[in-house]
Structures are given as C-alpha cells and as structure tokens.
Amino acid sequence: MYIDCNFSTAIKARQINRTKERETIQVCYYKGCGIVYGEKEPLSDKTVTHGLCPKHFEVSLREIKADVEKMVKKIRNLRVLIVEDNTRFREQFRSILNKRFASIEFHGAGDGKEALQKVETMHPNLIFMDIGLPGENGLELTRKIKASHPHIVVFILTNYDFPEYRERATRCGADYFFSKSSSATENIFRLIESILPSPA
C-alpha cells in the first residue's frame, strides 16, 4: 500500500501538535499566584506556559492604570509611540485611541531604526512595543531605549507570549508585558483604553 510521505508527515505533525496542546497548562505568574487556569485535568508532566488568571488580569490592569496616571500627573502632555510593523494595525490602533484620548500625542514607527529616531525627536513617555519587527527585534530595541532613556515606560504588546520572551523582556528593562494572544483587535484596543487615563 502506497502512502504519500508528505501526507504521512503532516498527519504525524498534527498528532504531535494535538498531544502538545493536551499537555500544555496555563499557570498564573502574578506575584507567585501559581494557580492553574483554563485546564481541568491533573498537572502530571504537562508543559507550563505563563499567563494571568482572570482575577489577576484585572488586578494587573488596575495597577498599570494607576502607574500610568501617576506618570501623567508628573508631566504636562503624554506622548505615546506605537512600534508595530503591521501598518494597518498600527494606524488603526493610533486612530481609535486618538479619537478617545485627544489630549495624548500618538505617533507610530514601523521598525527599530524609525523608532529610535522618534525617541530622540518626539521624546515619548510611553512606548507600546511589538517584538517581531523587521531587522532589530523589539526586545533588543527596548534594551537600547531603556539604556539611554530609563524614564520611558515600555509596554510589550506581542503575539510571542512565551516564558523565555517574558524573562528576556524583563532583563531588557521592559516595564510591562501583555500578549495579543488570539484576542480580536477590538479586545486589544479595549485593553489599551483601560490602561490609559480617562479623558478629563
């Protein structure tokens, strides 16, 4: 009986992926919480991924919002830089937030070189940083920015939600790390709106 090798390989890959999905658990990393969420089966030897349980996700948002509001009180105008290589997402992001937060300056950059230029010219107070950028990645870019401008708050917003990325983001000086995960774009916008200070 003849079986196409590529087809057979594809089936095996799917089986391995399904096994990995079954073996993956989500553990809340918030201040040693350690609660397992989104998984009802025993832990056994399953792979652990970082995340925030629903309770601590809300707590974390409130803490970040409080920090940003403290920062706003210290400065006259809040300037935000969105570093994202997806032009459509970046412009939609900026347009929607700018409509609600008219007093905040929103600027965009599509890669590391442009981001570094805008850091020097517009002096942002807050940066939303993607990791997967053309050329220099967002984590290395964060390290460079924080080395010369430690007061700038860097908020990693990415699809790459892995323990090693969180750990490296911390080492590079990022202040916050949130995953875009599989959330709809609208949910991401609501997340950011919940962090930025409400209009006066």
N, C-alpha and C positions, 0 to 999 in steps of 0.2 A: 504494500500500500504506500503510495507516494504522498508525503506531506510537505507542503511548501515551507522551506526553512524560515523565511521571514515571518510567515503567518504563525508558525510554531513559536518563534521567539517572542512575537507580540503577545501571544496568549500567556506565555510564561511571565513576561513583564507585567501583565495585568494582574496575574495571580500574586506576584511578589508585592505589587503596589497595594492590592487589597489586604494582604497579610500585614503590611506596614501600617495601613490605615487602622486595622483592628488593634495593632499593638501600640498605637500612639495614644497617649493620655495628655490632658491639659492640666497643668499644675499652676496655681496662682503663686506668683513670685512676690506679691506685695508684702514687704516687711515680715518675711518669714511665715506668711499665712499657710502655704503648703497644701491648701485644700484642692482636691481633685474635682474638676467640674466638667460637664459635658461628657461624662463617662461613668457608666453604672457598674461595669464589670470589675472584678478584683484587679489590683495593680499588677501582680505577677512580675514578669520581666519586661514590661512594656517600655517603649521609648517615651521619655519625658520631654514635653515642649513647654516653653514659657508662655505666660498669658496672665490675664486678670480675670478673676471670677466676677460675676455680675455686681456683687456688693462692693468689691474693692475697685472695680472700674469706675463706679460712680464716685467713690471716695477720692480716687486719684484725680478725676476731673475737677472736683471741688478744690482740691489742694492746688492744682495747676492754675485754676482760675484766680484763686486768692494770690498766688505768687505773681501772676501777670498784672493783676490790679495794683499790687504794691509797687511794681515796676512803673506802671503808668502814672502813679501819683508822684514819682520822683522826676519824671520827665514831662516836658510840655506836649510834645507830639510823638505818637507811637508810629514808628516806621517798620514795616514788615516786608521781608524779602522771601519770595517763594522760589526755591531752587528745584526745578522739575523739568525733565527733558520732554515730557509729553505736552506739546504746545497747547493742545485742545484742553486738557485737564488744567494746566496752569492758568490759562486765560479765563476759563470758566470759574475756576477757584477764585481768582482775583476779582472778576466781575461781580460774582454773587456776594462775596464778603464786602466789597467796596460799596455795594448798594445799602447794606445794613450798617456798616461802620464807616460812614462818610468822612469822619474826622481822622481816620487812620490812613496813612500812606501805604499803598500796596504796590510792590514792584516785583518783577519776575526775572529769572535767569534760567537759561536752558542747559548750561554746562558749568564746569568748575571755573574756567577762565573768566566767563562773564560774571559769575557770582563774586569772584574775588575783586573784580573791577568795581562792581556795585557796592561791595562792602566798603571800599575806600572812598567812593564818591557820594553815596547816599547815607552812609553810616546807619545801618538798620539797628533797631533794638532787639528784634525778634526775627529768627530765620526758621522757616519750615523747609527741612532738607530731605530730599529723596536720596536713597543710597545708589540705585542703579543709574548713574549718569555717564554720558559719553566721556571717554578719557579718564580723568581722575574721579574716583568714586566719592560718594557723599561723606563717608566716614573719614577718609583722609583729608577731604576738604574741611570737615568740621575741626579736625586736629589743627590744621593750619590757621583757621579763623580764630579759634579759641586761644592759640598761642600768642597772637598779636592783639586780639580784642576779647579778652576774657569776660568782659561785661555783657557781650551779646548772648542772648538766650537762644540756644539751638534746639529745635524740636524735630527729631527724626520722625518722619511720616513715610512708611515704606511697606512694600509687599513682602520684603525679606524678614519675616519675623522668626528668627532662629536664635537659640541661646548664644551662639558664638558672635552673632551680629550685635545682640544686646550688650554683651560683655565688652566687645571692641568699641561700641558706641560710647560706653561709659569711660573706657580708657582714653578715648579721643576727646573727651570733655563735653559730650552731648548732655544737655540738661534733662531732656525727656525723650521717650521712645514709645511710639504708638504704631500699631500695624494697620495698614489699609485692609488687610485680610481679604475676605470675599465680600466686604460690605459694598453696597451700592454707593455711587458717587454722592448721592444726596445725603447718605448717612455720614460720610466723611465730612461734608460741609457742615452738618449739624454738630458733629464732634468739635470742629474748629470754632463754630459760633458759640458753643457752650464754654469755650476756654477764654475767648476774647472778652474784654469788659463790655458790658451793655452800653448802648449809646446814652448820652446824657439826656 
